[in-house]
Amino acid sequence: MINFFTFSSVVSFLACLALGVLCAWLLYGKLAHLPLPLRIVLSALRIIAVSLISWMLFAPLFKKIAYTPEKPIIILAHDNSLSVAQIKPVGFDEKAYQRDMNELVAKLSSKYEVKTYSFSDSVKSGLAFSGTGKLSNGAVLIEQLKDEVLNRNLGAVIIASDGIFNRGGNPLYDLKELNAPVYTIAMGDTIPKKDVLIADVSYNNLVYLDNEFTLDIEVQGYQAQGENTKLTVAENGVKVKEENVAVNSVEFIKNISIKLKANKVGIQKYSISVSNLKNEITTKNNTQTIFVEVIDARQKILLVAGSAHPDISTLKQAIELNKHYEVTVALPDDLNQFDLNTFSLAILYQFPGQTTANQDFVNQLSGSKMPMWFILGAQSNVSGFNQVQRLVKLNRASGSMQEIFPLSEPNFTLFTIDPNAMKQLIDYDPLQSPFANLAINGSYSAILNQKIGRINTQSPLLFFMDDQGRKMGFLLGEGIWKWKLEEAKDVKNLPLVNELVSKTIQYLSVKDDKRKFKVSSSKPTFDENEHVILNATLYNDAYEAVNTSDVTVQLKPENGKIFNYTFSKFGAAYRLDAGSLPEGNYTYFASTTLGSQKYTATGSFYVNTLITEFQQTTANHQLLYTMAQQNGGKMVMPAQLLSIADELSKNENIKTISYEDRKYEELINFKWLFAFIMVLLSIEWFLRKRNGEV
């Protein structure tokens, strides 16, 4: 349907038509020797051609209207989860149900546009009746429908489900956004059956070695009043706890706390189970498996003191506020009792001292790679200090002491200290430091500088250095116990000393990972419906991440064949998506080559069984009924699902609608008009030629 867009277009067309008439009159008006019919034909051809050409120069717009009919869209979605497939009411004919569903699709397709889906933890097109979905997520179905059919001619939504949705939000509220009647097919069984299950286990998935942790277990029982079951907790297959549970009500719920101790480093597997009851509807929910990662975060700190001093107690108390640090205080005469390899850090408090030091221990320190924190004071042997390390030298020491006030360094970045706490340094007493010329061999990072009298200097007081990969700390003064007393004067003061010592210990004791090839799983445990992701990083000699080489990995389950994969290059690193894997414990062995050097890495992860679908075995038809009623539909049983076709045909709001498509086009875009003008001019030329006018 084409109409003039504006009145001005009509006026311009009449003007162009007048121009065509004028042109024809000037050309053929005086050719009286030509027959009148021929002149009329030639004039008509010229009028039409000139009028169209001139009119096209004005580029008039035409309105083009097209009507597109759209059938109503009917959504038919089937819950393909385990609970629907395995928890069935008495007398349910699965084959008849599947046949009726396919027949319903065929019946509706003759009149409507039918879209079918199967949903569980994800949504897939088409009807599937495998019943293998590990979860039921109605919200993800509604979200996909909103993306695909919102603002289209949606006639109705038909959902076949048991009403048990254990992932995502409640679909009852999201359905309203579709603005269409909802029909539900009530699957499953609403009659409670005898069942006892582990409903929930709350726990910390990260614990520390030798610490106790608690499993909060919720045991539920249905239709099992008077029965007894036994709760068992097994660690890596070995039973560690057992408790009798008496089910004393029809709907039984009991919370049980089990205390366990982390005795072994690594990922530990715990199986929590209740014993089976006779005639129980399912035993798949009687066991839950969890994984707890046990780490040994405790680090042994050796505090070597040249002699007794109040600072030693201050340091020890500050360090041991973190229960993962263990401090051993040793005097020079006791050092032969200790093996340096068992410690993560050595604090040398005024050691070597003025008295004769243990030379064997000094030699061990000089040759070791263990991080060290030197604290100097009045009892320090400056000459011995200069010999035991090579980074900091105190020259021309006179044996006298000087007072040094602490001054915060704002550009320090190795770790953070509360800025409000650092402001307290203004009121702190000075430290006593050996009077000498300070020489530092290399770069350093200072958190505290020296303030001598009223002069703010750039000489460091507490600072850190790197000695060929070994972290070194230096505090050039004694007396931090006075800072502790200063903090105690006012309850509003922040614990700066504790924080400063703790952060220093943490920085010095943490070992840098210098491996050139690293492989790790994105998390230690995966659910069996999750994709297993492995990440890898390869470094060259300059510790720059590179991915020029191929990285291969072998995944091996506890009992099964080995799977071989090749990592994909991801940015400057590597990534592997191994997809979903069956339940079990997996180890991996990755390898690659850079130049002539071969690198390998190993690790492990667990894939956990999902039993969520068996946590609730009683169908929720009340929810399905509410979903239908609140959205203008109806709930039917599986045996009557074909009646939905009749219900839809009775609904006058479900009908084909037409969409009007309006387009505005310029006349010059009509190619057929150009061809028409060419034909007119060609005929005119031919007639003029034939009659000798050309």
C-alpha positions in Angstrom: 0.0 0.0 0.0 1.7 3.2 -1.2 0.4 6.7 -0.5 1.7 10.2 -0.8 3.5 11.2 2.3 2.6 15.0 2.3 0.4 17.4 0.5 3.5 19.2 -0.8 4.4 16.0 -2.7 1.1 16.1 -4.5 1.6 19.8 -5.4 5.1 19.1 -6.7 3.8 16.2 -8.8 1.2 18.5 -10.5 3.9 21.0 -11.2 6.1 18.4 -12.8 3.1 17.2 -14.8 2.5 20.8 -16.1 6.2 20.9 -17.0 5.8 17.7 -19.0 2.7 19.2 -20.9 4.6 22.3 -21.7 7.6 20.4 -23.0 5.3 18.2 -25.2 3.4 21.2 -26.6 6.6 23.0 -27.5 7.9 19.9 -29.3 4.9 18.5 -31.0 2.4 21.4 -31.0 3.6 22.8 -34.4 4.2 19.4 -36.2 0.9 19.6 -38.1 2.3 17.4 -40.9 2.2 14.4 -38.5 -1.0 12.5 -38.1 -3.0 13.6 -35.1 -3.1 10.1 -33.4 0.7 9.9 -33.7 1.2 13.4 -32.2 -1.1 12.5 -29.3 0.9 9.3 -28.6 4.3 11.1 -28.9 3.0 13.9 -26.7 1.7 11.4 -24.1 5.1 9.7 -24.0 7.0 12.9 -23.6 4.6 14.2 -20.9 4.9 11.1 -18.8 8.7 10.8 -19.2 9.4 14.5 -18.5 7.0 14.6 -15.6 8.5 11.5 -13.9 12.1 12.7 -14.4 11.4 16.1 -13.0 9.4 14.7 -10.2 12.2 12.4 -9.2 14.5 15.4 -8.8 12.3 16.6 -5.9 13.0 13.2 -4.2 9.5 12.8 -2.8 8.9 10.2 0.0 6.3 7.5 -0.3 4.8 5.6 2.6 4.9 1.8 2.2 2.8 -0.3 4.5 3.1 -4.1 4.8 1.2 -6.4 7.1 2.9 -9.5 8.6 0.8 -12.1 10.4 2.3 -13.9 13.4 0.8 -17.0 14.9 0.6 -17.3 18.7 3.7 -18.8 20.3 3.0 -21.7 22.6 5.9 -22.7 25.0 6.0 -26.3 26.1 8.7 -27.1 28.7 9.5 -30.4 30.4 11.4 -30.8 33.7 14.1 -33.2 32.8 15.6 -33.6 36.3 16.3 -36.7 38.3 13.4 -36.1 40.8 10.8 -36.1 38.0 12.3 -39.2 36.4 12.8 -41.3 39.5 10.1 -40.3 42.0 6.9 -41.4 40.3 3.4 -41.9 41.6 1.7 -45.3 41.6 0.1 -46.0 38.2 2.1 -43.5 36.3 2.6 -44.6 32.7 5.8 -43.0 31.5 5.5 -44.2 27.9 1.9 -42.9 27.6 3.0 -39.6 29.1 5.8 -39.2 26.5 3.4 -40.2 23.7 0.8 -37.7 24.8 3.4 -34.9 25.0 4.5 -35.5 21.4 0.9 -35.7 20.4 0.2 -32.4 22.1 3.0 -30.8 20.2 1.7 -32.1 16.9 -1.9 -31.0 17.7 -0.8 -27.5 18.6 1.6 -27.1 15.7 -1.3 -27.0 13.2 -2.6 -23.8 14.7 0.2 -22.2 16.7 4.0 -21.8 16.6 5.2 -24.3 19.2 8.6 -24.0 20.9 9.6 -27.0 23.1 12.3 -27.0 25.8 13.7 -29.3 28.4 15.2 -27.8 31.6 17.0 -28.9 34.7 20.2 -27.0 35.7 20.2 -25.6 32.1 17.8 -25.1 29.3 17.9 -27.0 26.0 15.6 -26.9 22.9 13.4 -29.9 22.3 11.7 -32.4 24.5 14.0 -34.8 26.3 12.9 -37.5 28.8 16.3 -38.8 29.9 15.7 -37.6 33.5 19.5 -36.9 34.0 19.4 -33.3 35.2 21.2 -32.9 38.5 19.2 -29.8 39.5 15.9 -28.1 38.8 16.2 -24.4 37.9 12.9 -22.9 36.9 14.2 -19.4 37.0 16.8 -20.1 34.2 13.9 -21.3 32.0 11.9 -18.1 32.6 15.0 -15.9 31.9 15.6 -17.7 28.6 12.0 -17.3 27.6 12.1 -13.6 28.4 15.1 -13.2 26.1 13.5 -15.2 23.2 9.7 -14.4 23.2 9.2 -11.3 25.3 7.2 -8.6 23.4 6.2 -11.2 20.8 2.8 -12.9 20.3 3.2 -15.3 23.3 0.0 -17.3 23.5 0.6 -19.6 26.5 3.3 -21.3 28.6 3.0 -25.0 29.4 5.3 -26.4 32.1 5.5 -30.0 33.1 7.2 -30.3 36.5 6.9 -31.7 40.0 7.2 -28.2 41.5 10.5 -28.8 43.2 12.9 -26.0 42.2 16.2 -26.2 44.0 18.3 -23.7 42.1 17.6 -20.1 41.2 14.7 -18.0 42.4 11.0 -19.0 42.6 9.6 -18.9 39.1 6.2 -18.0 40.4 7.1 -14.3 40.4 9.2 -14.2 37.2 6.3 -15.8 35.2 4.2 -12.6 35.5 6.7 -10.8 33.3 5.8 -13.0 30.3 2.2 -11.7 30.4 0.7 -15.0 29.1 -1.5 -17.7 30.6 0.4 -20.5 32.3 -0.7 -24.2 32.2 1.1 -26.7 34.5 1.3 -30.4 34.2 1.6 -31.8 37.7 4.4 -34.5 37.8 5.7 -36.5 40.7 4.0 -37.7 43.8 2.5 -35.5 46.6 2.1 -38.4 49.0 5.1 -38.4 51.5 7.0 -41.6 51.5 9.3 -43.1 54.1 12.6 -41.4 53.9 15.6 -40.4 56.0 18.2 -38.1 54.6 21.2 -35.8 55.2 19.4 -32.5 54.4 22.4 -30.2 54.9 26.0 -30.0 56.1 27.4 -26.6 57.2 31.2 -26.5 57.6 34.3 -24.4 56.9 36.0 -25.8 53.8 39.4 -24.4 54.9 40.9 -25.4 58.3 44.3 -25.4 59.8 46.4 -28.4 60.8 45.7 -29.7 64.3 42.7 -27.4 64.8 39.3 -28.6 65.6 36.4 -27.8 63.3 32.6 -28.5 63.4 30.2 -30.2 61.0 26.7 -28.9 61.6 24.5 -31.7 60.1 20.8 -31.6 59.6 19.1 -35.0 59.5 15.5 -35.2 58.3 13.0 -38.1 58.3 9.6 -38.5 56.8 6.9 -41.2 57.6 9.5 -43.0 59.7 8.3 -42.4 63.2 9.6 -44.9 65.7 12.5 -45.9 63.4 16.2 -45.7 64.4 19.1 -44.8 62.1 22.8 -44.4 62.6 24.7 -41.2 61.7 28.3 -42.0 60.5 31.1 -39.7 59.6 34.0 -41.2 57.6 37.3 -39.4 56.8 38.9 -40.7 53.6 36.9 -43.9 54.0 37.7 -44.5 57.6 34.9 -44.1 60.2 35.8 -41.4 62.7 32.4 -40.6 64.4 29.1 -42.5 64.9 25.9 -41.5 66.6 22.4 -43.1 66.9 19.5 -41.1 65.8 15.9 -41.9 66.9 13.2 -40.6 64.5 10.4 -39.6 66.8 7.9 -37.7 64.6 6.3 -38.0 61.2 8.2 -35.0 59.9 11.5 -35.2 61.8 14.3 -32.7 61.8 17.4 -32.8 64.0 20.6 -30.7 64.0 23.7 -32.6 65.1 27.1 -31.0 65.6 30.2 -33.2 65.1 33.6 -32.0 66.2 36.6 -33.2 64.2 40.3 -32.6 64.3 42.4 -31.8 61.2 45.3 -34.3 61.5 46.5 -34.3 57.9 47.5 -31.7 55.4 45.7 -31.6 52.0 42.2 -32.0 50.8 40.3 -34.4 53.0 37.2 -36.3 52.0 34.4 -36.6 54.6 31.3 -38.8 54.0 28.3 -38.1 56.2 25.7 -40.8 56.0 22.6 -42.2 57.8 21.9 -45.9 57.7 19.1 -47.1 55.3 15.6 -47.8 56.5 13.4 -50.6 55.3 11.1 -49.7 52.4 12.8 -46.3 52.1 11.8 -44.5 48.9 15.4 -43.7 48.0 18.8 -44.1 49.6 20.6 -41.7 47.3 20.0 -38.9 49.8 21.3 -40.9 52.8 24.9 -39.7 52.1 26.6 -36.4 51.5 30.3 -36.0 50.7 32.2 -32.9 51.5 35.8 -31.8 51.1 37.8 -29.9 53.6 41.2 -28.4 52.7 43.7 -28.7 55.6 46.6 -26.4 55.4 49.7 -26.1 57.7 49.9 -22.4 58.1 51.9 -22.6 61.3 55.4 -21.3 60.9 58.2 -21.7 63.4 60.1 -18.4 64.3 63.5 -18.6 66.0 64.1 -15.6 68.2 67.8 -15.5 69.1 68.6 -13.0 71.9 72.1 -12.0 73.0 70.7 -11.4 76.5 67.5 -10.9 78.3 65.5 -7.7 77.4 61.9 -6.5 77.7 61.7 -6.2 73.9 61.9 -10.0 73.6 58.6 -10.5 75.5 57.0 -7.7 73.4 58.1 -9.4 70.2 57.0 -12.9 71.3 53.6 -11.7 72.4 52.9 -9.7 69.2 53.9 -12.7 67.0 51.9 -15.3 68.9 48.7 -13.3 68.6 48.6 -15.1 65.3 48.1 -18.7 66.3 49.8 -19.9 63.1 53.2 -18.7 64.3 55.2 -20.5 66.9 58.1 -18.6 68.6 61.1 -20.3 70.0 63.4 -18.1 72.1 67.0 -19.1 72.3 70.1 -17.7 74.0 73.6 -18.1 72.5 74.4 -21.2 74.6 71.3 -23.0 73.5 71.8 -22.6 69.7 73.4 -26.1 69.2 70.0 -27.6 70.1 68.2 -26.2 67.0 68.1 -27.1 63.4 67.8 -24.0 61.2 66.0 -26.0 58.5 62.9 -26.3 60.8 62.4 -22.6 61.0 60.8 -20.1 58.6 62.5 -17.0 60.0 65.2 -16.0 62.4 65.0 -12.9 64.5 68.5 -11.9 65.7 67.9 -9.6 68.6 71.2 -7.9 69.4 73.0 -11.0 68.1 75.9 -11.4 67.8 76.2 -9.7 71.2 79.1 -8.4 73.2 79.8 -11.8 74.7 81.3 -14.5 72.6 78.8 -15.8 70.1 78.3 -19.4 69.0 80.6 -19.4 65.9 79.1 -22.5 64.4 75.6 -21.0 64.5 76.9 -17.7 63.0 78.5 -19.7 60.1 75.2 -21.5 59.5 73.4 -18.2 59.4 75.9 -16.8 56.9 75.4 -19.8 54.6 71.7 -20.2 54.9 68.9 -18.9 52.7 66.5 -18.3 55.6 65.0 -14.8 56.0 66.4 -12.9 58.9 65.4 -9.8 60.9 68.2 -8.0 62.7 67.4 -5.8 65.7 70.3 -3.7 67.0 70.8 -2.2 70.4 73.3 -1.5 73.2 74.4 -5.1 73.5 75.0 -5.6 69.8 78.4 -6.5 68.5 78.7 -4.1 65.6 81.7 -5.9 64.2 79.9 -9.3 64.4 76.8 -7.7 62.8 78.9 -6.5 59.8 80.3 -10.0 59.3 77.2 -12.1 59.5 75.5 -10.2 56.6 76.8 -8.1 53.8 74.0 -5.6 53.1 74.2 -3.1 56.0 77.4 -1.8 57.6 77.9 0.3 60.7 81.2 2.1 60.3 83.2 4.0 62.9 81.1 2.7 65.8 82.2 4.5 69.0 80.3 2.2 71.4 78.0 5.0 72.5 74.3 5.2 71.8 72.0 7.8 70.4 68.3 8.4 70.6 66.3 8.0 67.4 62.6 8.9 67.1 60.4 7.0 64.6 59.2 8.8 61.5 56.6 7.2 59.2 57.6 6.7 55.5 54.5 7.5 53.3 55.9 5.8 50.2 56.2 2.3 51.7 54.3 -0.3 49.7 55.5 -3.8 50.8 52.5 -4.1 53.2 49.9 -1.8 54.8 49.6 -0.4 58.3 46.6 1.4 59.6 47.3 5.1 58.8 45.6 6.2 62.1 47.9 3.9 64.1 51.0 5.4 62.3 50.0 8.8 63.5 50.6 7.6 67.1 54.4 7.6 66.4 54.5 11.3 67.2 54.1 10.6 70.9 56.4 7.5 71.1 59.7 7.4 73.0 62.9 7.2 70.9 64.8 4.0 70.4 68.4 3.5 71.5 70.7 2.9 68.5 74.4 2.4 68.1 76.2 5.6 67.2 77.9 4.9 63.8 77.9 5.8 60.1 75.3 3.8 58.3 76.2 2.3 54.9 73.6 0.3 52.9 74.7 -1.8 50.0 71.8 -2.0 47.6 68.2 -0.8 47.4 65.8 -0.9 50.4 62.2 -0.2 51.4 61.8 1.7 54.7 58.6 1.8 56.7 60.2 4.0 59.4 62.9 6.6 59.0 65.1 8.2 61.6 64.2 11.5 63.4 67.2 12.7 65.4 66.2 15.5 67.7 64.1 17.8 65.6 65.7 16.8 62.3 63.7 14.5 60.0 66.3 12.5 58.1 66.0 10.1 55.2 68.1 7.4 57.0 66.0 4.3 57.6 65.1 3.0 61.0 63.0 -0.1 60.1 63.6 -1.3 56.5 63.7 -4.4 54.3 66.1 -5.6 51.6 66.6 -8.6 49.3 69.8 -10.6 49.4 69.7 -12.8 46.2 66.2 -13.9 46.9 66.5 -14.0 50.7 64.4 -11.4 52.5 66.2 -9.4 55.2 64.8 -6.9 57.8 66.6 -4.4 59.9 65.5 -2.4 63.0 68.4 -0.1 64.1 67.3 0.4 67.6 66.0 -1.2 70.9 63.2 -0.2 73.2 59.9 -1.0 71.4 58.6 -2.2 74.8 58.3 1.5 75.6 56.0 2.0 72.6 53.8 -0.8 74.0 53.6 1.1 77.3 52.7 4.3 75.5 49.8 2.6 73.7 48.5 1.3 77.1 48.1 4.9 78.4 45.0 5.4 76.4 42.3 2.8 75.5 41.6 4.7 72.3 45.1 4.0 71.0 45.4 1.4 68.3 47.8 -1.6 68.7 50.5 -0.3 66.4 53.3 -2.4 67.9 51.4 -5.7 67.5 50.4 -4.8 63.9 53.9 -3.6 62.9 55.6 -6.7 64.3 52.9 -9.1 62.9 53.1 -7.6 59.4 56.9 -7.6 59.4 56.9 -11.3 60.4 54.3 -12.1 57.8 56.2 -10.3 55.0 59.6 -11.9 55.9 58.3 -15.4 56.4 56.2 -15.8 53.3 58.1 -17.7 50.7 58.0 -16.4 47.1 57.0 -19.0 44.5 59.8 -19.1 42.0 58.6 -22.0 40.0 58.7 -21.3 36.2 55.8 -23.6 35.4 52.7 -23.5 37.5 49.4 -25.4 37.0 46.4 -25.2 39.3 42.7 -26.0 39.2 40.3 -23.0 39.6 39.1 -24.6 42.8 39.8 -27.8 44.8 36.4 -29.4 44.4 33.8 -29.3 41.6 30.2 -30.4 41.4 29.7 -33.1 38.7 27.6 -30.7 36.6 30.4 -28.0 36.6 33.1 -27.6 34.1 36.6 -28.4 35.4 38.9 -25.5 34.7 42.7 -25.8 34.9 45.1 -22.8 34.6 48.8 -22.8 33.7 51.5 -20.2 33.6 55.0 -20.6 32.1 57.8 -18.1 32.8 61.1 -17.5 31.0 64.4 -16.8 32.7 63.4 -13.1 33.2 60.2 -14.3 34.9 58.0 -13.0 32.1 54.9 -15.0 31.4 55.1 -16.6 27.9 52.9 -19.1 26.0 54.9 -20.0 23.0 55.2 -23.6 23.9 52.4 -26.2 24.0 51.3 -27.5 27.4 49.8 -31.0 27.7 48.1 -32.6 30.7 47.0 -36.0 31.7 43.9 -36.3 34.0 43.7 -39.6 35.9 40.7 -40.6 38.0 41.2 -43.0 40.9 39.9 -45.9 38.9 39.7 -45.4 35.2 41.5 -44.5 32.0 43.8 -41.5 31.6 42.5 -38.5 29.7 44.9 -36.5 27.6 44.4 -32.8 26.9 46.2 -29.8 25.4 45.8 -26.4 27.0 44.5 -23.5 25.0 46.5 -20.2 25.0 44.7 -17.6 27.1 46.2 -14.2 27.1 49.8 -14.7 28.2 49.0 -17.9 30.0 47.1 -21.2 29.4 43.6 -22.5 30.1 41.9 -25.8 29.9 38.2 -26.5 30.1 37.9 -30.2 30.6 34.1 -30.1 30.7 32.0 -32.0 33.2 33.6 -35.1 34.7 32.2 -38.0 36.7 32.4 -38.1 40.5 35.8 -39.0 41.9 39.3 -38.0 42.9 41.5 -36.8 40.0 45.2 -36.2 39.7 46.8 -34.3 36.9 50.3 -34.3 35.4 51.1 -31.4 33.1 54.3 -30.9 31.1 55.8 -28.5 28.7 59.2 -27.5 27.2 60.8 -24.1 26.9 64.0 -24.1 24.9 65.9 -27.2 26.0 64.4 -27.2 29.5 61.4 -29.5 30.3 59.0 -28.5 33.1 56.3 -30.5 34.9 53.6 -29.8 37.4 51.2 -32.1 39.3 48.1 -31.6 41.4 44.7 -33.0 42.3 41.0 -32.1 42.6 37.7 -33.7 43.5 34.5 -34.0 41.6 31.6 -34.2 44.0 28.3 -36.1 43.4 25.2 -33.9 43.4 22.3 -35.3 45.4 20.2 -32.1 45.5 17.4 -33.7 43.5 16.8 -36.2 46.2 16.8 -33.7 49.1 13.1 -33.3 48.6 11.1 -36.2 47.2 7.5 -34.9 47.7 6.1 -33.0 44.7 4.9 -29.5 45.3 1.7 -29.4 43.3 0.5 -26.4 45.4 3.1 -24.3 43.8 2.2 -25.5 40.3 -1.5 -24.7 41.0 -0.6 -21.2 42.2 1.6 -20.6 39.1 -1.4 -21.5 36.8 -4.1 -19.6 38.8 -2.1 -16.4 39.1 -1.4 -16.3 35.4 -4.8 -17.2 34.0 -4.1 -20.8 33.3 -4.9 -24.2 34.7 -3.2 -27.2 36.3 -3.8 -30.7 34.9 -2.5 -34.1 35.7 -0.4 -36.0 33.2 -3.3 -38.2 32.1 -5.3 -35.1 31.0 -2.5 -33.1 29.4 -4.1 -33.4 25.9 -7.0 -31.3 27.3 -4.7 -28.3 27.2 -5.2 -28.0 23.5 -8.9 -27.6 24.0 -8.3 -25.0 26.7 -6.1 -23.0 24.4 -8.6 -23.1 21.6 -11.3 -21.6 23.9 -9.1 -18.7 24.9 -10.1 -15.8 22.7 -7.0 -13.9 23.7 -4.8 -16.4 22.0 -5.0 -15.5 18.3 -3.0 -14.5 15.3 -2.0 -10.9 15.2 -0.7 -8.8 12.3 2.2 -6.4 12.6 2.1 -3.3 10.5 5.4 -2.4 8.9 5.7 1.2 7.7 8.5 2.3 5.5 9.3 5.6 3.8 11.2 5.5 0.6 12.4 8.0 -2.0 11.0 7.7 -5.5 14.4 7.5 -7.0 14.9 4.1 -5.2 12.3 2.5 -7.4 14.4 0.8 -10.1 11.3 -0.3 -12.1 10.5 3.4 -12.5 13.8 4.0 -14.2 13.2 1.1 -16.5 9.7 2.5 -17.3 11.1 5.9 -18.2 13.7 4.3 -20.5 10.9 2.3 -22.3 8.9 5.5 -22.8 11.8 7.4 -24.3 12.8 4.4 -26.4 9.3 4.1 -27.9 9.2 7.9 -28.5 12.6 7.8 -30.3 11.5 4.8 -32.4 8.3 6.6 -33.6 10.1 9.8 -34.3 12.8 8.0 -36.2 10.3 6.1 -38.2 8.5 9.3 -39.2 11.7 11.2 -40.1 11.8 13.5 -37.1 15.2 12.3 -36.0 
